[in-house]
Amino acid sequence: MTGSSELRMRRVPLNHGGGEMPALGFGTLIPDPAVTIAATRDALEAGFRHFDCAERYRNEREVGEALQAGLAAGGIAREDIFITTKLWNSNHRPERVAPAFEASRERLRLDFLDLYLIHTPFAFQPGDEQDPRDQNGEILYDDGVTLLDTWRAMESLVEHGRCRAIGLSDITLDKLLPLYESATIKPAVVQVESHPYLPETELLQFCKEKSIVLLAFAPLGHGARPGPLEDPVIIAIAARLGKSPAQVLLAWAVQRGTALLTTPRTAARAKENFDISPLPEDALDEINRIQTRQRLNQVVQTGIPGFIPRGSST
């Protein structure tokens, strides 16, 4: 069986773009600037070496500040950490991609980025407004650009050495398939919501066949109550193994072959989330047999992130 240290430190090779992504990642979707800085530094100190950012989160500057301070204090080299950020929907026009990328890179205070993702496959009206809306409050989509147009501009970033790898987020398999077939540079990573209530089995299988890393966000259910953390199967396994329900869910995600993102807000929670160890086969089987199916985030239908209450999705 895989050792505890090996599971925590597992790095997943990026076969489309080179390099390796640490399987345990820290997601920076934190609204408060001060909490962003503290939580990012705590995650780095706890052992996290993979940080997932986004223009949309409006806190790249704070993440960059925390990383620079943390790297200097801990004597950690830039090459030892893996940094991702994302292109927002209002920048899908090809001529807007490189400027958006450079703006994110500068806010993060980094010379290069390991991975750049299209945040969602939905193009919004181009401009500085992240959520452009009409007089009725409806989002203004941009039908003058295709996902492949945007992807070609993403490929150019890699070709010119500005980014090591590219991928997509919040995309369904039916939208991914045609893009994958047309892409010159194949997606290295696909980031989607995934947990035992939304295992994304078919997408995961496709990603494994094509050597794409599936990066799971909301692996703990993003605080939904009740959710995976309160599932009787998870609670029973945690009690049996002397682990927390969160540690069980995170270990399951890594052992099934995905990378993951979690967003601990405190130093204690960061240490807990990083301290995972392998689950026995019978525990993995029990989790895989959970029948509840629930998507918590409807971003794949709208392009607008946001977690919704239990019961209002399928």
Backbone hydrogen bonds in HBPLUS format (Angstrom, degrees):
<---DONOR---> <-ACCEPTOR-->    atom                        ^
c    i                          cat <-CA-CA->   ^        H-A-AA   ^      H-
h    n   atom  resd res      DA  || num        DHA   H-A  angle D-A-AA Bond
n    s   type  num  typ     dist DA aas  dist angle  dist       angle   num
A0007-LEU N   A0003-GLY O   3.01 MM   4  6.29 152.7  2.08 151.9 159.3     1
A0008-ARG N   A0004-SER O   3.04 MM   4  6.33 164.0  2.07 154.6 158.4     2
A0009-MET N   A0005-SER O   2.95 MM   4  6.06 153.1  2.02 148.2 155.9     3
A0010-ARG N   A0007-LEU O   3.43 MM   3  5.17 165.8  2.46  98.1 101.7     4
A0023-ALA N   A0010-ARG O   2.79 MM  13  5.62 174.0  1.80 150.0 151.7     5
A0012-VAL N   A0021-MET O   2.66 MM   9  5.02 169.8  1.67 145.3 143.3     6
A0021-MET N   A0012-VAL O   2.78 MM   9  5.02 164.8  1.81 146.2 143.9     7
A0014-LEU N   A0019-GLY O   2.89 MM   5  5.64 170.5  1.89 153.1 150.5     8
A0018-GLY N   A0014-LEU O   2.92 MM   4  5.11 129.2  2.18 146.2 150.7     9
A0260-LEU N   A0023-ALA O   2.82 MM 237  6.07 159.0  1.86 170.1 167.2    10
A0025-GLY N   A0260-LEU O   2.78 MM 235  5.63 135.5  1.98 142.3 156.4    11
A0262-THR N   A0025-GLY O   2.97 MM 237  6.38 152.0  2.05 146.0 149.6    12
A0026-PHE N   A0050-HIS O   2.75 MM  24  6.04 165.0  1.77 152.2 155.3    13
A0052-ASP N   A0026-PHE O   2.91 MM  26  6.10 166.7  1.93 156.8 158.0    14
A0027-GLY N   A0262-THR O   2.98 MM 235  5.50 159.0  2.03 123.9 130.8    15
A0028-THR N   A0052-ASP O   3.06 MM  24  6.02 153.1  2.13 167.5 167.2    16
A0030-ILE N   A0028-THR O   2.78 MM   2  5.54 122.3  2.11 115.2  97.7    17
A0036-THR N   A0032-ASP O   2.91 MM   4  6.09 151.6  1.99 150.8 159.8    18
A0037-ILE N   A0033-PRO O   3.11 MM   4  6.44 159.2  2.16 152.1 155.2    19
A0038-ALA N   A0034-ALA O   3.11 MM   4  6.35 171.8  2.11 152.0 154.0    20
A0039-ALA N   A0035-VAL O   2.78 MM   4  5.76 167.9  1.79 153.7 158.0    21
A0040-THR N   A0036-THR O   2.98 MM   4  5.96 156.7  2.03 145.4 151.8    22
A0041-ARG N   A0037-ILE O   3.14 MM   4  6.30 163.6  2.17 148.4 152.6    23
A0042-ASP N   A0038-ALA O   2.89 MM   4  6.10 156.0  1.95 148.7 156.3    24
A0043-ALA N   A0039-ALA O   2.88 MM   4  6.03 153.1  1.96 144.3 151.2    25
A0044-LEU N   A0040-THR O   3.06 MM   4  6.27 158.4  2.10 146.5 152.0    26
A0045-GLU N   A0041-ARG O   2.97 MM   4  6.17 157.5  2.03 146.8 153.0    27
A0046-ALA N   A0042-ASP O   2.87 MM   4  6.07 142.9  2.01 142.4 152.9    28
A0048-PHE N   A0043-ALA O   2.96 MM   5  5.44 147.1  2.07 159.2 150.6    29
A0047-GLY N   A0044-LEU O   3.24 MM   3  5.34 143.3  2.38  97.4 107.6    30
A0082-PHE N   A0049-ARG O   2.70 MM  33  6.11 155.8  1.76 157.5 166.2    31
A0051-PHE N   A0082-PHE O   2.86 MM  31  6.26 163.7  1.89 171.2 176.8    32
A0084-THR N   A0051-PHE O   3.01 MM  33  6.33 163.3  2.04 165.1 167.8    33
A0053-CYS N   A0084-THR O   2.78 MM  31  5.74 155.0  1.84 133.5 142.1    34
A0057-TYR N   A0054-ALA O   3.13 MM   3  5.41 138.2  2.31 102.8 113.0    35
A0055-GLU N   A0086-LYS O   3.48 MM  31  6.05 171.6  2.49 139.1 141.5    36
A0058-ARG N   A0055-GLU O   3.11 MM   3  5.71 158.7  2.16 117.5 123.7    37
A0063-VAL N   A0059-ASN O   3.02 MM   4  6.33 161.7  2.05 156.9 162.4    38
A0064-GLY N   A0060-GLU O   2.87 MM   4  6.03 163.8  1.89 151.4 155.9    39
A0065-GLU N   A0061-ARG O   2.98 MM   4  6.22 154.6  2.04 143.8 150.6    40
A0066-ALA N   A0062-GLU O   2.97 MM   4  6.21 163.2  2.00 150.8 154.7    41
A0067-LEU N   A0063-VAL O   2.88 MM   4  6.10 161.5  1.91 155.3 160.6    42
A0068-GLN N   A0064-GLY O   2.96 MM   4  6.09 165.6  1.98 150.4 154.3    43
A0069-ALA N   A0065-GLU O   3.10 MM   4  6.28 164.7  2.13 148.6 152.8    44
A0070-GLY N   A0066-ALA O   2.82 MM   4  5.91 159.7  1.87 147.7 154.4    45
A0071-LEU N   A0067-LEU O   2.80 MM   4  5.85 161.9  1.83 153.7 157.7    46
A0072-ALA N   A0068-GLN O   3.15 MM   4  6.23 161.7  2.19 142.1 147.3    47
A0073-ALA N   A0069-ALA O   2.94 MM   4  6.09 161.9  1.97 149.0 154.4    48
A0074-GLY N   A0070-GLY O   2.93 MM   4  5.93 152.8  2.01 143.7 150.9    49
A0075-GLY N   A0071-LEU O   2.95 MM   4  5.71 112.8  2.41 137.6 150.2    50
A0076-ILE N   A0071-LEU O   2.99 MM   5  4.73 150.3  2.08 135.4 141.2    51
A0080-ASP N   A0077-ALA O   2.94 MM   3  5.38 156.3  2.00 112.7 120.5    52
A0081-ILE N   A0078-ARG O   3.13 MM   3  5.68 167.2  2.14 117.2 121.2    53
A0114-ASP N   A0083-ILE O   3.09 MM  31  5.40 134.4  2.30 143.7 156.4    54
A0115-LEU N   A0083-ILE O   3.28 MM  32  6.54 144.1  2.42 151.8 148.9    55
A0085-THR N   A0115-LEU O   3.22 MM  30  6.71 148.8  2.32 151.2 157.9    56
A0117-LEU N   A0085-THR O   3.01 MM  32  6.40 159.3  2.06 148.0 154.7    57
A0087-LEU N   A0117-LEU O   2.75 MM  30  6.12 160.7  1.78 167.2 174.0    58
A0119-HIS N   A0087-LEU O   2.98 MM  32  5.47 160.4  2.02 145.6 150.3    59
A0091-ASN N   A0088-TRP O   3.01 MM   3  5.72 159.7  2.05 125.3 128.7    60
A0124-PHE N   A0089-ASN O   2.99 MM  35  5.17 168.8  2.00 113.1 116.8    61
A0096-ARG N   A0093-ARG O   2.79 MM   3  5.41 156.6  1.85 125.0 133.0    62
A0097-VAL N   A0094-PRO O   3.28 MM   3  5.42 153.1  2.36 104.1 111.5    63
A0100-ALA N   A0096-ARG O   3.08 MM   4  6.11 154.4  2.15 144.7 152.1    64
A0101-PHE N   A0097-VAL O   2.91 MM   4  6.14 159.7  1.95 155.5 161.7    65
A0102-GLU N   A0098-ALA O   2.91 MM   4  6.14 167.1  1.93 158.2 160.8    66
A0103-ALA N   A0099-PRO O   2.97 MM   4  6.10 153.0  2.04 143.6 150.9    67
A0104-SER N   A0100-ALA O   3.03 MM   4  6.29 158.0  2.08 148.8 154.1    68
A0105-ARG N   A0101-PHE O   2.91 MM   4  6.18 164.4  1.93 154.9 159.6    69
A0106-GLU N   A0102-GLU O   2.95 MM   4  6.09 158.5  2.00 147.1 152.4    70
A0107-ARG N   A0103-ALA O   3.00 MM   4  6.20 157.0  2.06 144.4 150.9    71
A0108-LEU N   A0104-SER O   2.95 MM   4  6.17 152.3  2.03 150.7 158.3    72
A0109-ARG N   A0105-ARG O   3.01 MM   4  6.15 111.7  2.50 131.8 148.6    73
A0110-LEU N   A0105-ARG O   3.23 MM   5  5.69 170.8  2.24 155.0 157.7    74
A0109-ARG N   A0106-GLU O   3.04 MM   3  4.84 145.9  2.16  95.1 105.7    75
A0164-ARG N   A0113-LEU O   3.25 MM  51  6.65 164.1  2.27 157.1 161.7    76
A0116-TYR N   A0165-ALA O   3.03 MM  49  6.51 145.2  2.15 140.5 149.8    77
A0167-GLY N   A0116-TYR O   3.04 MM  51  6.39 142.4  2.19 145.8 146.9    78
A0118-ILE N   A0167-GLY O   3.02 MM  49  6.50 150.6  2.11 137.7 141.7    79
A0169-SER N   A0118-ILE O   2.89 MM  51  5.95 139.9  2.05 171.5 163.0    80
A0142-ASP N   A0123-ALA O   2.86 MM  19  5.30 160.2  1.90 130.8 130.2    81
A0125-GLN N   A0140-LEU O   2.83 MM  15  5.63 153.8  1.90 155.9 150.1    82
A0140-LEU N   A0132-PRO O   2.79 MM   8  5.56 156.7  1.84 147.6 146.4    83
A0134-ASP N   A0138-GLU O   2.85 MM   4  5.45 151.5  1.93 146.8 153.3    84
A0137-GLY N   A0134-ASP O   2.92 MM   3  5.30 163.4  1.95 117.6 120.6    85
A0149-ASP N   A0146-THR O   3.11 MM   3  5.11 120.3  2.48  94.4 108.9    86
A0150-THR N   A0146-THR O   3.21 MM   4  6.61 159.3  2.25 150.7 154.7    87
A0151-TRP N   A0147-LEU O   2.88 MM   4  6.13 155.5  1.94 146.2 154.0    88
A0152-ARG N   A0148-LEU O   2.90 MM   4  6.11 154.6  1.96 150.4 155.5    89
A0153-ALA N   A0149-ASP O   3.35 MM   4  6.72 151.0  2.44 142.5 149.2    90
A0153-ALA N   A0150-THR O   3.10 MM   3  5.26 120.3  2.47  98.2 112.5    91
A0154-MET N   A0150-THR O   3.00 MM   4  6.38 144.8  2.12 144.3 155.2    92
A0154-MET N   A0151-TRP O   3.00 MM   3  4.82 116.4  2.42  91.2 107.7    93
A0155-GLU N   A0151-TRP O   2.79 MM   4  6.13 155.0  1.85 154.8 161.7    94
A0156-SER N   A0152-ARG O   3.12 MM   4  6.40 144.5  2.25 138.2 147.0    95
A0157-LEU N   A0154-MET O   3.05 MM   3  5.30 129.9  2.31 102.3 114.9    96
A0158-VAL N   A0155-GLU O   3.10 MM   3  5.30 119.2  2.48 100.1 114.0    97
A0159-GLU N   A0155-GLU O   2.93 MM   4  6.24 165.5  1.95 155.5 160.0    98
A0160-HIS N   A0156-SER O   2.99 MM   4  6.07 143.1  2.12 143.7 151.7    99
A0162-ARG N   A0157-LEU O   2.83 MM   5  5.15 148.9  1.92 169.7 163.0   100
A0161-GLY N   A0158-VAL O   2.97 MM   3  5.07 163.0  2.00 111.2 114.1   101
A0188-ALA N   A0166-ILE O   2.82 MM  22  5.86 176.4  1.82 168.2 167.4   102
A0168-LEU N   A0189-VAL O   3.09 MM  21  6.55 149.7  2.18 155.0 159.3   103
A0191-GLN N   A0168-LEU O   2.86 MM  23  6.34 159.2  1.90 148.5 154.8   104
A0170-ASP N   A0191-GLN O   2.75 MM  21  6.21 145.8  1.87 165.2 176.2   105
A0175-LYS N   A0172-THR O   3.12 MM   3  5.47 131.7  2.37 105.3 117.4   106
A0176-LEU N   A0172-THR O   2.96 MM   4  6.18 147.6  2.07 149.9 160.3   107
A0177-LEU N   A0173-LEU O   3.01 MM   4  6.05 160.1  2.05 155.6 157.3   108
A0180-TYR N   A0176-LEU O   2.83 MM   4  5.98 163.7  1.85 164.2 169.4   109
A0181-GLU N   A0177-LEU O   3.06 MM   4  6.31 160.7  2.10 153.9 158.6   110
A0182-SER N   A0178-PRO O   3.13 MM   4  6.26 146.9  2.24 141.6 149.6   111
A0183-ALA N   A0179-LEU O   2.91 MM   4  5.90 133.0  2.14 149.5 161.6   112
A0213-VAL N   A0188-ALA O   2.97 MM  25  6.29 173.0  1.97 148.5 146.3   113
A0190-VAL N   A0213-VAL O   2.89 MM  23  6.26 157.8  1.94 165.4 168.0   114
A0215-LEU N   A0190-VAL O   2.88 MM  25  6.00 165.4  1.90 142.1 147.1   115
A0192-VAL N   A0215-LEU O   3.02 MM  23  6.39 144.4  2.15 150.1 160.8   116
A0217-PHE N   A0192-VAL O   2.90 MM  25  5.92 160.2  1.94 131.4 137.2   117
A0194-SER N   A0217-PHE O   3.12 MM  23  6.09 156.7  2.17 163.0 161.2   118
A0195-HIS N   A0198-LEU O   3.21 MM   3  5.11 150.3  2.30 104.8 113.6   119
A0198-LEU N   A0195-HIS O   2.81 MM   3  5.11 149.4  1.90 114.1 124.3   120
A0294-GLN N   A0197-TYR O   2.91 MM  97  5.36 152.8  1.99 125.7 133.0   121
A0204-LEU N   A0200-GLU O   2.86 MM   4  6.03 161.9  1.89 157.0 163.0   122
A0205-GLN N   A0201-THR O   2.96 MM   4  6.14 155.4  2.02 146.8 153.0   123
A0206-PHE N   A0202-GLU O   3.06 MM   4  6.33 160.1  2.10 147.2 152.3   124
A0207-CYS N   A0203-LEU O   2.90 MM   4  6.16 164.1  1.92 154.3 158.6   125
A0208-LYS N   A0204-LEU O   2.92 MM   4  6.16 157.0  1.97 149.6 155.6   126
A0209-GLU N   A0205-GLN O   2.96 MM   4  6.22 158.1  2.01 149.6 155.6   127
A0210-LYS N   A0206-PHE O   3.00 MM   4  6.23 145.2  2.12 149.2 158.8   128
A0212-ILE N   A0207-CYS O   2.77 MM   5  4.60 172.1  1.78 142.8 144.1   129
A0211-SER N   A0208-LYS O   3.36 MM   3  5.08 165.6  2.38  99.1 102.9   130
A0259-ALA N   A0214-LEU O   3.02 MM  45  6.31 160.4  2.06 150.5 156.6   131
A0216-ALA N   A0259-ALA O   2.87 MM  43  6.11 170.9  1.88 139.5 136.6   132
A0261-LEU N   A0216-ALA O   2.86 MM  45  6.20 139.5  2.02 170.0 164.0   133
A0221-GLY N   A0218-ALA O   2.98 MM   3  5.05 164.2  2.00 110.0 114.2   134
A0224-ALA N   A0221-GLY O   3.07 MM   3  5.69 166.1  2.09 122.8 127.2   135
A0230-GLU N   A0227-GLY O   2.93 MM   3  5.49 143.6  2.07 116.7 126.8   136
A0231-ASP N   A0228-PRO O   3.16 MM   3  4.97 159.2  2.20 100.2 106.5   137
A0235-ILE N   A0231-ASP O   2.94 MM   4  6.20 166.6  1.96 162.9 167.3   138
A0236-ALA N   A0232-PRO O   2.96 MM   4  6.00 158.0  2.01 143.1 148.9   139
A0237-ILE N   A0233-VAL O   3.06 MM   4  6.25 161.5  2.09 148.9 153.6   140
A0238-ALA N   A0234-ILE O   2.95 MM   4  6.12 163.7  1.98 152.1 156.8   141
A0239-ALA N   A0235-ILE O   3.01 MM   4  6.20 160.6  2.05 148.1 152.9   142
A0240-ARG N   A0236-ALA O   3.00 MM   4  6.16 157.2  2.05 146.2 152.7   143
A0241-LEU N   A0237-ILE O   2.96 MM   4  6.14 148.0  2.06 150.4 158.5   144
A0242-GLY N   A0238-ALA O   2.88 MM   4  5.77 119.4  2.25 142.4 156.4   145
A0243-LYS N   A0238-ALA O   2.96 MM   5  4.74 153.3  2.04 139.0 142.4   146
A0248-VAL N   A0244-SER O   3.10 MM   4  6.45 150.9  2.19 152.4 160.8   147
A0249-LEU N   A0245-PRO O   3.01 MM   4  6.30 164.0  2.04 153.7 156.9   148
A0250-LEU N   A0246-ALA O   2.96 MM   4  6.17 161.1  2.00 155.4 160.4   149
A0251-ALA N   A0247-GLN O   3.02 MM   4  6.06 157.7  2.07 141.0 147.3   150
A0252-TRP N   A0248-VAL O   2.98 MM   4  6.18 162.6  2.01 151.2 156.2   151
A0253-ALA N   A0249-LEU O   3.11 MM   4  6.33 156.0  2.17 142.6 148.5   152
A0254-VAL N   A0250-LEU O   3.13 MM   4  6.43 159.9  2.17 149.8 153.9   153
A0255-GLN N   A0251-ALA O   2.86 MM   4  6.01 169.6  1.87 160.0 163.4   154
A0256-ARG N   A0252-TRP O   3.05 MM   4  6.14 140.6  2.21 146.1 154.5   155
A0258-THR N   A0253-ALA O   3.21 MM   5  5.77 156.9  2.26 162.0 158.9   156
A0257-GLY N   A0254-VAL O   3.04 MM   3  5.38 158.2  2.08 109.7 116.3   157
A0270-ALA N   A0266-THR O   2.93 MM   4  6.16 153.1  2.01 147.8 155.9   158
A0271-LYS N   A0267-ALA O   3.02 MM   4  6.28 158.4  2.07 149.4 154.2   159
A0272-GLU N   A0268-ALA O   3.02 MM   4  6.28 155.6  2.08 144.5 151.5   160
A0273-ASN N   A0269-ARG O   2.87 MM   4  6.05 167.0  1.89 153.7 156.6   161
A0274-PHE N   A0270-ALA O   3.03 MM   4  6.15 140.9  2.19 141.8 151.9   162
A0275-ASP N   A0271-LYS O   3.04 MM   4  6.07 133.7  2.27 139.4 150.8   163
A0275-ASP N   A0272-GLU O   3.18 MM   3  5.18 132.2  2.42  95.5 108.3   164
A0276-ILE N   A0274-PHE O   2.98 MM   2  5.77 135.7  2.18 103.6  91.3   165
A0283-ALA N   A0280-PRO O   3.04 MM   3  5.45 126.3  2.34 107.8 121.0   166
A0284-LEU N   A0280-PRO O   3.14 MM   4  6.53 159.9  2.18 154.5 160.5   167
A0285-ASP N   A0281-GLU O   2.94 MM   4  6.17 159.1  1.98 152.1 157.7   168
A0286-GLU N   A0282-ASP O   3.01 MM   4  6.22 152.1  2.09 139.7 147.0   169
A0287-ILE N   A0283-ALA O   3.04 MM   4  6.34 161.2  2.08 153.7 157.7   170
A0288-ASN N   A0284-LEU O   2.95 MM   4  6.18 159.9  1.99 149.9 156.0   171
A0289-ARG N   A0285-ASP O   3.10 MM   4  6.29 126.0  2.40 138.9 151.9   172
A0289-ARG N   A0286-GLU O   3.18 MM   3  5.23 140.4  2.35  95.6 106.8   173
A0290-ILE N   A0287-ILE O   3.08 MM   3  5.43 165.4  2.10 112.6 117.2   174
A0308-ILE N   A0296-LEU O   3.00 MM  12  5.77 168.7  2.01 166.6 168.8   175
A0301-GLN N   A0298-GLN O   2.93 MM   3  5.62 163.8  1.95 122.1 127.5   176
A0302-THR N   A0299-VAL O   3.23 MM   3  5.17 136.1  2.43  97.3 108.9   177
A0303-GLY N   A0299-VAL O   2.76 MM   4  4.76 156.1  1.81 133.9 141.2   178
A0312-SER N   A0309-PRO O   3.40 MM   3  6.20 164.2  2.43 138.2 139.1   179
